[in-house]
Amino acid sequence: MINGPRIITVANQKGGVGKTTTTINLATALAAIGERVLIIDLDPQGNASTGLGIDRRNREISSYDVIVGNAEVADAAVATVVPGLSIIASTLDLLGVEMEIAASADRVLKLKNALARNAGERNGFSYVLIDCPPSLNLLTLNSMAAADSVLVPLQCEFFALEGLSQLLETVDQVRRTVNPKLTIQGIVMTMYDGRNNLAHQVVEDVRAHMGETVYETIIPRNVRVSEAPSFGKPAILYDLKCSGSQAYLQLASEVIRRERRLRAA
């Protein structure tokens, strides 16, 4: 196990790229190999929370409360159906949080400060994964300011590279202004259909542009992965043997190898 918490934000301003699915299943895979993992759901839609079986009626303390300073991380984190995996759930209150914190001098550092206050908690997490909204807004900036690295899910479609440059520019901006240690953990190609020549070409194009930043693991388009959230379970719990679940287990191993290299650098 890697000592100390590693904070990875899962971000892409484009919707429908498998961001939340990647967050849930990567976190589950990390927990399955012995890590203690926390997901912070920063998307007002709350799909990561729903996908882990957290009923909206039971979200008494949420990521909104953590951001505005009404609750501590340790109080907001709740256990999920996955052993070793907890989540700070999202509520629709997040829709208005930007207006509430916009005038604060530390508006981009709200989450970072909250996590720092929790750093000394006993039985702390070894990984924190932050599921961002599909936009480059103040919530996403908070996640990047708090993170060690950014993981970018990229759908295997024609416009895959469109918008990626904007995201990378945002990462550079955050690095220059509030978080000099921020790195790109990697880019994961998602929703891959091997029967589609275009999907294969897109993967080649992205690798040509981004090189070793792109993970070797590719997440296939998989019905069982799509079904799992409706049962409030990660795909790995819903159907361990399906191709999507196996891919996320491989991705978790690759993420850990990269994290070890980053720490050694």
N, C-alpha and C positions, 0 to 999 in steps of 0.2 A: 504493500500500500504506500502511496505517495504521502509523505507527512505534510500536514497543514492543508488548509482549503485551497483548491484551485477554482477560480471563478471564470466560467466560460459563458459568454453571451451568444445566443443563437439568433442571428439577425439576417433579415433580407427585407427591404422595403416593399418587395413584390409579394402579393398574396398568392396562396395556392401552390407553394413550392415545396411543401412538406416540412415546414419549419417546426410546427408544434409536434407533428408525428415524430420528427427526428429528436426533438427535445425529450419527449416522453420515453421513447424506446432506447435512446442512448443512455438516459438516466437509469432506466431499468436494467440495461445490460451492465452498466458500471456497478450497480447494486448487486447484480447476480454474481459478480466476480469479487465481491467482498468490500467494495467501497461504500461509505456512508454518504448519501447523495441528497441534496436539497434542490428542488425546482422552485424558482420564483416566477410565478405567472404574472407578467406585466402587460398582457394583452387584455383590454377590456372585454373582449369576447369570451375570455375564460375557457377556451377550448382545452388547454392543458389540464385545467382543474376538472372539467367534465370528463375528459378522457381517462382520468385516474379515479373516477367514481366519486368525486367530491360534489355532493348535491348543493345547489345554489342556496338552499334554505339553511345549510349548515356552515356557511362561510361567515362566521361571526367576526373574525379578525382576518383582514385581507392584506394584499400587497399595497392597497391604497393607504391603509392605516400605518404601514411601515414607512411609506414614502413621506407622508405628512407628519410623521413623528408621534402618532397616537399609540403606537405599539412597537415592541421590540421584535426582532427577528425570531428569537427563541419562543416568544409567546404566540406568534402567528403561524409557525410551522406546525403542520398536522401530519400524522402518519398516513400512509396510503396502503393499498392492498399489497404493495410490493415490499417485502422485508428490506429494511435499510434505506428506503426511499421516502422522504417527506416532501411536502409541498406547501408553499405559501400561496393560497388561492387568490384568484382575481374576482373582482366584482365590478359592476357597471359604474361604481363610484370613480373608477380610474378615468372615465370619460371627461370628468371635470377637473382632474388633478392638475393639469397644466396651468389652468387659470389660477388655481389656488397657490401654486408655488412660483409662478412666473416672476413675481416681484422680489423673490428671495435672492440674496447674493449667492447662496450656495445651491441654487435651484438644480444644477446639473450634478451635484454631489450628495443629494438626499439619500440615495440608496447606498452609495459608498460609505457614508457616515454611519448609516444604520448597520451595515455589515461589520464595520470596524468596531462598533460598540459590542457586537456579539462575538468578536474574535476570541475572547477569553472563555467562552462558555465551555463547560465540561462536556465531553462526548460530542465534540464538534464534528462538522461534516468534512469529508475529504474532497468532495466536489460540490460546487454550486453551479447549476445551469439556469440561465435566465432566458425565458421565452418572451421575445419582444413582439410588439404589435407590428403589422406589415406597413411600417412607415418610418421615416427618419425624424421622429418627433422627440419631445423632451424626455419621454419615457425611455426611448431607445438610447438617447444620449446619456441618461442616468445609468443604464445598464453597461454601456461602454466605459463610462468613467469608473465604474466599480470593478470591471472585469480585468483578468489577466490576459484573456485572449478572446477572439471572435471566431465563431464557427459559422460558415455561410452555406446553407442548403441552396442548391441551384438545380432547377428542374431541367430535364433533358428535352428541351424544346428549342425552336428556331431562335427565339429572342433571349436565350439564356444569358448572354453576355450584356444584354441591354440593361442598364441600371447598375451593373456590378461596379463600374468605374465610379459612380456616385457614392456607392456604399464604401468603397475603398478610400475615396477622398474624405468621407466623414470620419473613418477610422484614423486617417492621417491628421485630421483637424483635432480630434480628441487627443491624439498622442502629443500633438504640439502644445495643447492648451492645458489639459487637466490630468492626463494619464500617460506619462511618457513610457511606461512599461507595456502598454497595450500592443499585442501582436495579433497576426492572423493565425489562428490555430490551424485552419484548413478550410477547403471548399469541398463539400460532399455533393456529388451528383445524385439526384433523386428521381423517382418515377421513371426509371429506365425500362424501355421495352426493347428487348433484344431482337424482336422481329421487325423493328422499324429501322431502316437504314439511316433516317434522319437522326435518330437518337444516338447511333454510333458515331455519326459525323460530328454531332454537337459535343460529345465527350472528347473526341480528338481535337476539336477546335479550342475547347476550354483548356485542355492540357497544354496545347501549343502556346496559348496566351499566358497561362498561370503556372506552368511547370509543376514543380514538386509541391506547390501549395495545395494541389488537388489530391485528395485521398485516393489511394488505390481502390478502396472499397467503393462500390457503386450500389445504391439502393434500388432494387427493381420495383416496377409497378406491380402491386400484389393485392389481390382482393381481400385476403385475410387481414392485411395491415389496415385496409380501409374500413373493414367491418368492426375491428376491435374497439374503437372509441364508443360506439353505440352500446357496448356492453360495459363501459366504464373500466376497461382494462387496456394495458399496453399490448401490442401484438405479441410480444415475447411471452406474456402470460396467457394470452388467448390461444395462440398456436405457435409453440416454440419451434416446430419443425418446418414451418413455411419459409419460403426463400427470403421474405422480408425480414423476419425475425433473425434468421441466420446472418443476414447482411449486417444488421445492427449490432450483433455480438462481435462480428469482425471489426466493425467501425470502432467499437469501444476499445478493443485491443490496440487498434491503430492510434486512437486518441491518447491512450496512456503512454504508448511508445513516444509519441511526439512531445507529450508533457514532460517526460523524463529528459528528453534531449534539450527542451527549452530550459529546464531547471539546471541542467549541467552546463549550458552555454554561459 
